[in-house]
Amino acid sequence: MITTDFVPGSPCWLDLGTPDIDAAAAFYRAVFGWHHRSFGPEAGGYGAFELDDRTVAAIGPLGEDGARSAWMIYFATEDVDEAARVTERLGGAVRTVPTNVGEAGRMAQLTDATGARFAVWQGERASGVQAADEPGTLCWTELMTTDVDAAKSFYGELFGWETQDMPMPGGSGTYTLISPAGGGEERMQGGMVRMSAEDLAPVGGRPFWHPVFGSADCDATVAEVTANRGTVQMGPDDVPDVGRIAVCVDPWGADFVVLTPNES
């Protein structure tokens, strides 16, 4: 499960890069009930998504030439600069050099050795989102990659992640579960899935991370997605021992997953 104590290597923040902030804010308000709070002109359009007065995500303009609209997941670290150095040593890349974000903390945007983009955050006054693992908030993270073994090696050295492989339903492959160092099964925070380059072609052929958001009613949430010009790539489907799930895409091409977990 994802928590808000943000041990090193755990997801702590996420933001959406989009070409139309106002329209995207309206879409996610309809889908998840989020309210958009701008951080003001000095933030360049960046702002928070809030649910019940708690920050659950953020939104901002596309910041890189040629970037597609997408969600960016940030992982907690005690040393952003060292994370950037290790990333380069392991065959990844630094896209945004370590930078102070006012007095809130320090961040860098990176690319792993398989080509997936992610970010790291060293919190000072702001440690991360204020709610997780409940309806309308981040409850899981997922890496779609062409090389799971390379990804396990990369993130294992960078964050100390622990992984566990399990068969996917119907014998369709292997799903790799992720836990932070020393976290054990009760702190599982995400997974890795092998995809072919052909399967990744619709997103430019590059591996990617996407967020999974909790929902009290997956079908009702999906209905709001389609009613507001979003699309559904898969589902809603029931996944044994997981819950009811759907893969959705917002009107600007950013994908995310909706999950109503099984009752424990």
N, C-alpha and C positions, 0 to 999 in steps of 0.2 A: 504494500500500500504506500501511497505517497503521503508524506506528512509535512508539517511546516516547521520541523526542528532543523531541517536542512543540514544533515550530516554531509561531509565531503563526498562528492560524487552523486548526490541526489538532485533531482530536478527541483529548481527553486524559483524559476521565472520563465515566462514565455511571452513572446509578442508577435503580433501579426504585421507583416509588411504588405501594404496595399496601395493601389493607385488612387483610391477614393475613400478617404477616411470617414467622411460623414455617411456615405451610403453603406459602407461596411459596418459602421457602428449601428446603423438602423437594422441591418440584417441580423447581427448577433444579438441585438436586443429582442428581436422577434423570436429568435431560436432559443436563446438561453435566459432571457430576461436581464441581460447585462445593461448597465448604464455606462455611458462614456463620459469620462471626466478629463478634459484637456489640461495639460500642464502649462498652458499658456504659450504665447508667440515665441518666447525665448527657448522653448523646447522643440521648435521646428515642426510642430504638429503632433508630437508624441504625447500620448495620454494613457490613462488607465481604463480598464474595464472593471466595473464594480458590481457585486451582487450582495444585496443586503448590507451595503456600506463597507464591504470588504473587497480589497483588490484581489482579483482572480486572474488577471492577464493584462496585457497592454497592447497598444496599437500605434502605428506610425507609418510614415511614407516609405516607399521603397528606397533603400539607401545605396544600392549598388547598380551600376550600369548593366543592363541585360537581366536583372534579377526577375524571377517570377514571383507573383504573390504567393506567400507561404508563411507558415508558422515557424518561428525560431524558438528552440528549447534551450534554456540556460541551465547549466549544472553548477552546483556550489563547489567552490574551491577555496582553500586557505591562502593561495598564492597564484594570482592570475598570471604574473610574469613567468613563473616557473611552468605553469600549464602551457603557455605559449611556446616556451623553449622545448618542452618535452614533445609537444605536438609536431614541431618541425623535425626534431630528432627521429621521430617515429614515422616520418614520411608524409605527414599532413602539412597543412599550410595555415598561416596567419593571414586572415582577410582584413581584420581591423585590429591594429596593434593595441596592447593593453592601455586603457584610457580611464581616467577618473570621471565619474559621473557625479559632479558636484561633491557633496559630502555623503551621498547615498552609498557609494561603493566604487568598485573598480571592475571593468569588464574587458573582454576581448571576444571577437568573433573568429571562429576557427573552422577548418575543414579537416575531417579525419582522413586516414590513409586510404579509404575506399572512395572518397569523394563526397561524403555527406557533410552538410553544414550544421554546425552547432555553436553554442557560445558558452562562456564560463563567467561566473559572477562571484566576486569577493565582497560580501556584504559588510558594510560599516553601519550606517544609520538605517539602511533598509536591507533586510536579509532575504526578502522574497515575497511571494504571494501570501495572502492572509487567510486563505482557505483552500483546501484540497480534499480529494477523495470523498466528494459528496455531489449531489446533483448540481449541474451547472459549473463544475470546477474540474480542474485537471485530476484525473484518477489513474493515468497510465501513460507511458511513452513508448513509441515503437519505431524501430529502425528498419527500413526496407533497403536491403543492400545486396549486391551481387556476390559478396564474399564475407560470409558470417565469421569464418575462422580468422580472417584478417582483422575484422572489427572487434572480435573478442580479445585478440592480442593487443590491439591498439588501446582500447578503453580499459583493459585490465591493467596495462602499465601506467596509463595516464591517471586513472581514478582508483585503481585497485578493485574494480568491480568483480563480483563473483557471479558465475553463470551456471545455468543448469539446462540441459537439453531435454525436451519432451516431444513425443510424437504429436503431430497435428491430427485433428479428426479426419477419418477416412483415409489415413495413410498418405496424406497430401504433402508430407514433408516433415521437417523438424522445426520446432519453435524453441528459441533460446531465451530463457528467463534471466532477468538482470536483478541483482541486489547490490546495494552499496557494500563496501568493505566491512565485513563483520556483521552485516545486517541480517543474514539468514532469511528463511522463507517468509517470515512475517513482514519483512521490509521490501519485498519484491516491488520494483518500481517500473518495470518495462520489459520489452522483449525485442528480439531481432528475428527477422524473417528473410530467408534467401529469395531473391527475385532475379529473373533473367534480365539481360540488357533490353530484350524486346519488351518485357513487361514494364520496364521503366521508361520506354520511349515516349509515352505521353507527357512525362515531366522532364523531358530533355535527356533521358538516359542516365541521369545522375542519382545515386543513392540518396535517401532523404529520411529525416526524422519527421514524424507527425504526432500530434497530441491526441489523446483519448479523453473525451469529456463525459462525465457522469450524467445520467438522466433518470428521472423517476419513471419515465415512459418513453422508451426508444421510438415507438411508432409515432407518438404525438410530436416528438421533437423532429423526426424526419418529415412529417407533414408540414411543419413550419419551414423547414429547409426548402422544400419544393414550392411551397406557397410564396416564398420570397426570392424566387429565381435561382436558388441553389439546385444542385443535382445530386443524385445518389449513384455511387459506383457499385455498391454491393449492399444487399439486405433491404430491410431488417431481417436478420436470421438469428435463430437460436443456436448458440455454441455450447455444447455440453460442458458442464463444470465452470462455465464463464458467465454467460448471460445472453441477453439479446443485443445484437450489435449491428451497426450500419456504418459504411464508409461514405462520407459526404464530401462535397466540394462546394465552396461558396461561389458567388457569381463572378469572382475575379480569379478563380483557379486554385485557391488555397484549400488543401484537403485536411480533413479532420475526421475523427471517429466518434460515434455516439454509442455509449454503452449503458444498458440497464443491467447491473450485475445480478447474478442469482442471489437469493436470500441465503445467508449463511446459517 
